[in-house]
């Protein structure tokens, strides 16, 4: 079985545990993977790759992602979210909606983030979260990420530690909890991410996702119609159509002479005249190189 599952990951399990749960539902043993870690305390869209689609995970990882997160002001935690211990608590009851709106423009566009210690980023070959669990803190280099859109969905509540619901569309590699921590610091009272829902990864959206319970019921009924075709996940790539005599080169992953209107360097999906997806290629100057061939004789 080859294709993608648009999973609505529940809160409280890791992305790898979600993959393991999906694997148990499948009728035969095969490759299963995810397209980018979603924290255990986060829920929402987690694209799952099956079979040959696992070779396409990198093209899904690059998609922009949209989140809805709850920001709580006045409480700073060790993990920048609700799972950590409290480092500082302040009365932020007199922070206004205007105060929040005033700092948000500084966090739009290209920004720099320092990865949190409790994260999957690496330091000298080791995961940061493993070092954090050992009580260590190491220097981290800032990373540039892009916030395409940042808006308030629900305004600040009126309480000692007010909450607001924000929606963020961002590039891969963005830490939403770091964003919320930094927004809290910019306001002057600190803050953390108290809840997170991922509502979209590219074309994978929450409204069209399935829970583990639903997938389990489909599997019992041997109904796999919810599995998206392997070509669906790379529909954003431009397509090139090969001639029948060029199929041999594609099949064996060989570069061949090819003319098309796409700019050299463009990553594309390679199809035959019927529209069948064959491979991922790259347009060169007068040639087509094959990166990933997904068909066989």
DANOR-V183353 format. One record per helix or strand of 2 or more residues. SS is the DSSP state (H for helix, E for strand). FROM is the first residue (numbers start at 1). TO is the last residue. If there is no record, write none. Layout:
BEGIN
ss->(SS/SS)
from->(FROM/FROM)
to->(TO/TO)
END
This chain:
BEGIN
ss->(E/H/E/E/H/E/E/E/H/E/E/E/H/E/E/H/E/E/H/H/H/E/H/E/E/E/E)
from->(3/15/32/43/51/65/75/86/97/109/122/126/128/142/163/176/191/204/206/212/232/238/244/256/267/277/287)
to->(9/25/34/50/61/73/77/89/107/114/123/127/133/154/170/187/201/205/208/220/234/241/251/257/271/284/293)
END
